[in-house]
Amino acid sequence: MRERVPGKRLPGTLPCGHDPVYSDAMIQLPASYEEYLVGKDPSFVDMVRPVLLQSAADQLHGVRVLFVPRGHQAHLDDTIPYGTIVEDID
């Protein structure tokens, strides 16, 4: 096993600490997404928020929220414009 040198990464390893991955604090949800979340159950917000953040980070596609027999599902949908949420029944 190689010894870790502070400030250096081993070949083939992921960086630690300062990943260039989107952070919740860095991503601003559009007003339409924020308005959609108002008054929703906290567990529903926890389910849909990661998809809204992904949509906001990419700014390419909207979000489809499906009401399924055992709960809800949310996913990006390339047929929906960015900033729009469509609710649907599966």
C-alpha positions in Angstrom: 0.0 0.0 0.0 1.3 3.4 -0.9 1.8 6.1 1.7 -0.5 9.1 1.4 1.4 12.4 0.9 -0.6 15.4 2.1 -1.9 17.5 -0.8 -1.3 14.7 -3.3 -3.7 12.1 -4.6 -2.8 8.5 -5.5 -3.3 7.6 -9.1 -6.8 6.5 -9.9 -8.3 8.0 -6.7 -11.0 10.6 -6.3 -10.1 14.0 -4.8 -11.0 14.5 -1.2 -12.5 17.5 0.4 -13.0 19.9 -2.5 -14.9 17.9 -5.0 -16.2 19.8 -8.0 -19.6 18.2 -7.4 -22.7 20.4 -7.1 -23.5 21.4 -3.6 -27.0 22.3 -2.4 -25.6 25.7 -1.3 -24.3 26.5 -4.7 -27.5 25.7 -6.7 -30.3 28.2 -6.8 -33.7 26.7 -7.6 -35.8 28.7 -10.0 -38.8 30.5 -8.4 -41.2 28.0 -10.0 -39.5 25.1 -8.2 -39.5 26.9 -4.9 -43.2 27.8 -5.3 -43.9 24.1 -6.1 -42.4 23.0 -2.8 -44.4 25.5 -0.6 -46.8 23.6 1.6 -45.7 20.1 0.6 -45.1 17.4 3.1 -41.5 17.3 4.2 -41.0 13.7 3.1 -42.3 14.6 -0.3 -39.9 17.6 -0.5 -37.0 15.3 0.6 -37.9 12.9 -2.3 -38.3 15.5 -5.1 -35.6 18.1 -4.0 -32.5 16.1 -5.4 -34.2 15.9 -8.8 -35.0 19.6 -8.7 -31.4 20.4 -7.8 -30.2 18.3 -10.7 -32.5 20.1 -13.0 -31.4 23.5 -11.7 -27.7 22.5 -12.0 -28.0 21.4 -15.6 -30.7 23.9 -16.7 -31.6 21.6 -19.6 -34.8 19.8 -18.6 -37.9 20.0 -16.5 -39.1 17.5 -13.9 -41.9 15.0 -14.0 -43.4 13.9 -10.7 -45.3 10.6 -10.9 -47.9 9.6 -8.4 -47.5 5.8 -8.2 -49.5 3.3 -6.1 -46.9 3.2 -3.3 -45.8 6.9 -3.3 -44.1 9.3 -5.7 -41.3 9.3 -8.1 -39.5 12.2 -9.7 -37.2 12.3 -12.7 -35.8 14.7 -15.3 -37.8 14.7 -18.5 -36.3 16.0 -21.7 -39.8 16.7 -23.1 -40.4 19.3 -20.3 -38.8 22.7 -20.5 -36.4 23.7 -17.7 -38.2 25.4 -14.8 -41.4 23.4 -15.3 -42.8 20.6 -13.1 -45.4 18.3 -14.5 -47.4 16.0 -12.2 -48.6 12.7 -13.7 -50.3 9.5 -12.6 -48.5 6.2 -13.4 
